Amino acid sequence: MSPVFVRQAGSGDWRIQVHVQPGAKRDELAGLYKDSLKVRLTAPAVDNKANGALVNFMANLLGLRRSQVSLASGQCSRSKSLRVLAETEPDWSNLM
């Protein structure tokens, strides 16, 4: 069963709603913020660094290749949607 911040968008295609806090002391999950997963990142919100760090961090947590995780929306916002492409449903337990 998927958490509240994950929805299936198609066969092998999922969306994860995240709320990002850039410039934090360490990269970590910080619980829920409304219906989104809150993620703290050390990368600053400058020159797309936080977006790249978010994609890398989430791919590592889910055990996926970086190419399987991308930013779907929220390029310049703290509220973002990530697209996850995987043939089988990823193990979401690492996100809780």
C-alpha positions in Angstrom: 0.0 0.0 0.0 1.3 3.4 -1.0 1.7 6.3 1.5 -0.5 9.4 1.3 2.2 11.4 -0.6 2.5 8.7 -3.4 0.1 8.1 -6.2 0.2 5.9 -9.3 0.1 7.9 -12.5 0.2 4.9 -14.9 1.7 1.5 -15.4 5.2 1.7 -13.8 4.8 5.5 -13.2 4.4 7.0 -9.8 4.3 10.6 -8.4 5.7 11.6 -5.0 4.7 14.9 -3.5 7.5 16.5 -1.5 8.1 19.7 0.5 11.7 20.6 0.4 13.8 22.6 2.9 17.1 23.5 1.2 20.1 24.7 3.2 19.6 22.3 6.1 22.4 20.8 8.2 22.0 17.3 6.7 20.1 15.5 4.0 17.2 13.7 5.8 13.5 12.9 5.8 11.6 15.1 8.2 8.1 13.5 8.3 5.0 14.9 6.7 4.1 18.4 5.7 0.4 18.5 4.9 0.0 15.7 2.3 3.7 15.8 1.2 6.9 14.1 2.4 9.1 16.7 4.0 12.8 16.4 2.9 15.7 18.5 4.3 18.6 19.0 2.0 22.1 20.5 2.5 22.1 21.9 -1.0 21.2 25.5 -1.4 18.2 26.6 -3.5 20.6 28.2 -6.1 21.3 27.2 -9.7 19.1 24.1 -9.5 21.4 22.5 -6.9 18.6 21.5 -4.5 16.5 19.9 -7.3 19.5 17.8 -8.3 20.2 16.8 -4.7 16.6 15.9 -4.2 16.5 13.6 -7.2 19.8 11.9 -6.1 18.6 11.6 -2.4 15.3 10.0 -3.4 16.8 7.7 -5.9 19.2 6.4 -3.3 16.5 5.9 -0.7 14.3 4.0 -3.1 17.2 1.9 -4.5 16.7 3.2 -8.0 18.9 4.6 -10.7 19.0 8.4 -10.9 17.5 8.2 -14.4 14.4 6.6 -12.9 13.6 9.6 -10.7 12.9 13.1 -12.1 11.3 16.4 -11.2 7.8 16.5 -12.6 6.8 19.9 -11.3 7.8 22.6 -8.8 11.1 23.7 -10.3 11.2 27.0 -8.4 8.9 26.0 -5.5 9.4 24.2 -2.2 6.4 22.0 -3.1 7.5 19.6 -5.8 6.3 16.5 -7.5 8.8 13.7 -8.4 8.2 11.2 -11.2 9.4 7.7 -10.4 9.6 5.1 -13.2 9.9 1.5 -12.2 8.6 -1.8 -13.6 7.5 -2.9 -10.2 6.3 -0.8 -7.3 9.2 0.5 -5.3 9.6 -0.2 -1.6 8.1 2.9 0.0 9.0 1.8 3.5 12.3 3.7 3.3 10.3 6.9 3.0 8.4 6.5 6.3 
